[in-house]
Amino acid sequence: MYSISDDVFCIDIKDTKRKLSYASGKESYGTTYNSYLIKSDKNILIDGAPGKFSDEYFSEIKKIISPKEIDYVIFNHTEPDNSGMLLKLLNVNPDIQVISTIAGLKNLKEITNCEFNEYLAKDSAILNFNQFSLQFFTMPNLHWPDTMITYCPKKQLLFSGDFLGAHFISDNNTYCSEYDSLFKEYYLSLMSPYKAFVLSACNKISGLDIKAICPAHGSVLFENYKDALAKYTKWSTPCKQELKQIVILYKSEYGYTKELAIAASEQANECGCDTKILSLDNISENSIGEVIKNTDGIMIGTPTISRNVPPQVWNIIKHIDVPSCLDKEFAVFGSYGWSGEATLIIQSVLKTMKLRVKSDVFRISFCPNLSDIEKMKVYTKKFIEELKDE
Ligand SMILES: Cc1cc2nc3c(=O)[nH]c(=O)nc-3n(C[C@H](O)[C@H](O)[C@H](O)COP(=O)(O)O)c2cc1C
């Protein structure tokens, strides 16, 4: 725990063992769960800590104030790593007011499974106390649908939740030498799928007077916050590509789907696309996600094996990061013997993931003849035209 100003404290719970299921982050650096306490005419907690750290968390708070004296607890984001302690807080202080967005309050009810006094934070709404005020800015889908940011104009502090955080352990807000790379890694794994929302958040807070930004993980940003915002803006601004990027990923046992893949790549080149054709036998599973992220159109070629999809093709599905693929188009093709389920299964999974997938698949029985190759080219051309029409 350390103080940010006379009456604002950061309770930073250190977790050296955090393993993230959604990030390839360097887990060895661990993370902090930052919660902020404003001690004034009203005592306010902003963000929290995981339930399993509740004892440590409350013993830190008790060094400043009794948890019973806290009037409000605000959740900028309700992921259990920042809200798990709420149940215990409600047990000791059932009268506390819990502030979050509509989606946040719903999540908190389902996380605690209990009733509490709720206060709905609406966009730009101001909550006035005698000695200070707080303003809420809702930022839905800046990571989760519940997300918001809380601003304290008097203290010029912006409590940003997961936005502008980093997974590393800072001792009393010192920076480790790897801070810049960890800050970027955090952005890439948590924020980069939501670039449009990141830009709108940067824009929304651009006019505020800020002395420090207080995120839910990593260090509080003082004079370096402008640099951090500039980086988020730069990384999230789309770079204009002259050529459409197409990748054709395929698996082929006897070479029939491969022939279709080659026809597709010839057509894509003819249409002026920057085209890659990759056999799933030759690329590492871990690179699939990156290949897809950097492409506009993804064509998946699959044979049917035992009424199913071969494991190499399932690996594509495993590595699709849906939020970063919402603006991409998918198409599915392949050769089959008699029942041909695989193309339809992949198309249906992509649809279930609410990704944009071509409404028809292209499938042929066994070895493609000249007419099939021509039809594959027509299918590819239509797919690319649909991409270009956007
Ligand atoms: C072990 C095995 C199981 C198969 N099961 C099916 C099947 O259930 N339904 C089907 O339509 N074709 C099935 N096939 C046929 C293949 O889908 C067909 O040979 C296809 O043309 C292979 O294309 P490829 O050369 O691109 O791998 C199977 C083939 C093998 C080797």
PDBQT file of the ligand as one rigid body, heavy atoms in Angstrom, charges set to zero:
ROOT
HETATM    1  C1  LIG A 401     -10.131 -42.157 -42.831  1.00  0.00    +0.000 C 
HETATM    2  C2  LIG A 401     -11.021 -41.422 -43.776  1.00  0.00    +0.000 A 
HETATM    3  C3  LIG A 401     -12.333 -41.144 -43.435  1.00  0.00    +0.000 A 
HETATM    4  C4  LIG A 401     -13.172 -40.454 -44.294  1.00  0.00    +0.000 A 
HETATM    5  N1  LIG A 401     -14.442 -40.163 -43.909  1.00  0.00    +0.000 NA
HETATM    6  C5  LIG A 401     -15.255 -39.476 -44.736  1.00  0.00    +0.000 A 
HETATM    7  C6  LIG A 401     -16.575 -39.134 -44.350  1.00  0.00    +0.000 A 
HETATM    8  O1  LIG A 401     -17.016 -39.449 -43.252  1.00  0.00    +0.000 OA
HETATM    9  N2  LIG A 401     -17.353 -38.450 -45.209  1.00  0.00    +0.000 N 
HETATM   10  C7  LIG A 401     -16.896 -38.060 -46.427  1.00  0.00    +0.000 A 
HETATM   11  O2  LIG A 401     -17.617 -37.372 -47.156  1.00  0.00    +0.000 OA
HETATM   12  N3  LIG A 401     -15.651 -38.380 -46.844  1.00  0.00    +0.000 NA
HETATM   13  C8  LIG A 401     -14.825 -39.064 -46.039  1.00  0.00    +0.000 A 
HETATM   14  N4  LIG A 401     -13.555 -39.391 -46.423  1.00  0.00    +0.000 N 
HETATM   15  C9  LIG A 401     -13.145 -39.081 -47.798  1.00  0.00    +0.000 C 
HETATM   16  C10 LIG A 401     -12.332 -37.815 -47.930  1.00  0.00    +0.000 C 
HETATM   17  O3  LIG A 401     -13.046 -36.724 -47.428  1.00  0.00    +0.000 OA
HETATM   18  C11 LIG A 401     -12.043 -37.610 -49.415  1.00  0.00    +0.000 C 
HETATM   19  O4  LIG A 401     -11.141 -38.602 -49.828  1.00  0.00    +0.000 OA
HETATM   20  C12 LIG A 401     -11.498 -36.250 -49.763  1.00  0.00    +0.000 C 
HETATM   21  O5  LIG A 401     -11.466 -36.145 -51.155  1.00  0.00    +0.000 OA
HETATM   22  C13 LIG A 401     -10.101 -36.064 -49.238  1.00  0.00    +0.000 C 
HETATM   23  O6  LIG A 401      -9.648 -34.805 -49.640  1.00  0.00    +0.000 OA
HETATM   24  P1  LIG A 401      -8.128 -34.388 -49.454  1.00  0.00    +0.000 P 
HETATM   25  O7  LIG A 401      -7.311 -35.076 -50.475  1.00  0.00    +0.000 OA
HETATM   26  O8  LIG A 401      -8.079 -32.930 -49.600  1.00  0.00    +0.000 OA
HETATM   27  O9  LIG A 401      -7.738 -34.796 -48.045  1.00  0.00    +0.000 OA
HETATM   28  C14 LIG A 401     -12.685 -40.056 -45.560  1.00  0.00    +0.000 A 
HETATM   29  C15 LIG A 401     -11.366 -40.322 -45.911  1.00  0.00    +0.000 A 
HETATM   30  C16 LIG A 401     -10.532 -40.990 -45.035  1.00  0.00    +0.000 A 
HETATM   31  C17 LIG A 401      -9.110 -41.243 -45.417  1.00  0.00    +0.000 C 
ENDROOT
TORSDOF 0
